[in-house]
């Protein structure tokens, strides 16, 4: 059930940073959006990367169009929907090996 915990946590983090920006007078008050307009959610934790596949919690293996290198570890994945198509964006951690 850990995968259910990360999506609401990111929503609360984004809301917290929006209110901090508001009270420090960097930006205006956050605008709450209608459900279904900006469909996206962020996952972190148990994400596995294959050759051109990524394993997401609860969803399973998802094929990607780009080949992912072996020396990357995803920190988080944001899944968004635009025009009835789903897109995946990664925040990656690179690991370099000294020879």
C-alpha positions in Angstrom: 0.0 0.0 0.0 3.0 2.3 -0.1 2.2 3.4 -3.7 -1.0 4.9 -2.5 0.8 7.1 0.1 3.2 8.8 -2.4 0.7 10.4 -4.7 -1.2 12.4 -2.0 2.1 13.4 -0.4 3.3 15.1 -3.6 0.0 17.0 -3.8 0.5 18.2 -0.3 4.1 19.2 -0.9 3.1 21.2 -4.0 0.3 22.9 -2.1 2.7 23.7 0.8 5.3 25.3 -1.5 2.5 27.3 -3.3 1.4 28.8 0.0 5.0 29.5 1.1 5.5 31.3 -2.2 2.3 33.3 -1.6 3.2 34.4 1.9 6.7 35.4 0.8 5.1 37.6 -1.9 6.9 35.7 -4.7 3.6 34.7 -6.4 -0.1 35.0 -6.0 -2.6 32.9 -4.2 -2.8 29.3 -5.5 -5.7 28.6 -7.8 -7.5 25.4 -7.3 -8.2 23.5 -10.5 -11.2 21.4 -11.6 -10.7 17.7 -11.5 -10.0 16.2 -14.9 -8.4 19.3 -16.4 -4.8 18.6 -15.4 -4.6 14.9 -14.8 -1.3 13.9 -13.4 0.2 12.1 -10.4 3.7 11.5 -9.1 5.1 8.2 -7.8 8.4 7.4 -6.1 9.9 4.5 -4.4 9.7 1.0 -6.0 10.2 1.9 -9.6 12.2 -0.5 -11.8 13.8 0.3 -15.2 14.3 -2.2 -18.0 15.6 -1.8 -21.5 12.6 0.1 -22.9 10.2 -0.7 -20.1 9.5 0.8 -16.7 7.7 -1.0 -13.8 5.3 1.2 -11.9 3.6 0.2 -8.7 0.1 -1.2 -9.1 0.2 -0.7 -12.9 3.0 -3.1 -13.8 5.4 -3.0 -16.8 4.8 -0.1 -19.2 6.6 0.2 -22.5 8.5 3.4 -23.3 9.4 4.7 -26.7 12.9 5.8 -25.6 15.6 3.3 -24.5 16.6 4.0 -20.9 20.4 3.7 -20.1 21.6 1.1 -17.5 23.3 3.6 -15.2 20.2 5.5 -14.2 17.9 5.1 -11.2 14.5 6.9 -11.3 13.9 9.1 -8.2 10.3 9.8 -9.2 8.0 9.4 -12.1 5.2 11.8 -13.1 2.4 10.3 -15.1 0.2 12.8 -16.9 -2.7 12.7 -19.4 -3.0 15.1 -22.3 -5.5 14.7 -25.1 -6.5 11.2 -24.0 -2.9 10.0 -24.2 -0.7 9.2 -21.2 2.9 10.4 -20.8 5.6 9.5 -18.4 8.4 11.9 -17.2 11.3 10.9 -15.1 13.5 12.5 -12.4 16.6 10.4 -12.7 19.7 9.8 -10.6 22.8 9.0 -12.6 25.6 6.8 -11.3 29.1 7.1 -12.9 31.7 4.4 -12.7 35.5 5.3 -12.6 37.7 3.1 -14.8 
